[in-house]
Amino acid sequence: MRLHVYIRILDNIYLLLSTFCLKLFFSLIWTINLTAVDVYDAVPTNVTVFLAVVPKISILIFLLELIFYSGMPLPTGLNWTNFLLISSFLSLIVGTVVGLVQFRLKRLLAYSSVSHVGFILLALAALSPQSYQAFLFYLTQYSITSVNVFFILIAIGYSLN
C-alpha cells in the first residue's frame, strides 16, 4: 500500500516538473523573441550586443541539456520532436514575415534573430547526435556573426558622428 502512494507522489512531482519546464520554455523562448524587438530598438547598440547573444546561448544550451540529458517526455502527450517542430515553424514564420516590413536596422536584426532561433530549434528537433553537433555549430556561428554585425553597427555609428 505504501509503495502505491509513493508512486502516485512521484508521478505528481514528475507532472509538476514537466509542466514547469514547458512553461519555462514558452515564457523564456517566446517572450524573449517577441519582446526582443522593442528591447533591441530602445537600448544603445553597445548593450544590444550583450542582449542579442548571451540570453539566447544560455536558454538554448539549457534546452539542449533538458532534451538530451534528461530524456523526459512532455506531459501534454506531444513528444519533443513535434513540440520543437511547431516552435521552430512559428519562429520561422513570425521572424521572416514580420521582418520583411521593418525599416529600422536593429528591429530587422531582432526579427532575424527570431528566425535564427527557429533554425536552431529545427536542429534540435531531429534528436540525433548529428543534430546536436549541428545545433552547437549553428549556435556558435550565430553568436559570432551576431557580435560581428553589432560591432559593425557600432563602427558605422561612430563614423557618422
Buried (B, 14 or more C-beta within 10 A) or exposed (E): EEEEEEEEEEEEEEEEEBEEBBEBBEEBBBEBBBEBBEBBBEEEBEEBBEBBBEEBBEBBEBBBEBBBEEEEEBBEEBEBEEBBBEBBBBBBEBBBEBBEEBEEBBBBBBBBBBBBBBBBBBBBBBEEEEBBEBBBEBBEEBBEEBBEBBEEBBEEEEEEE
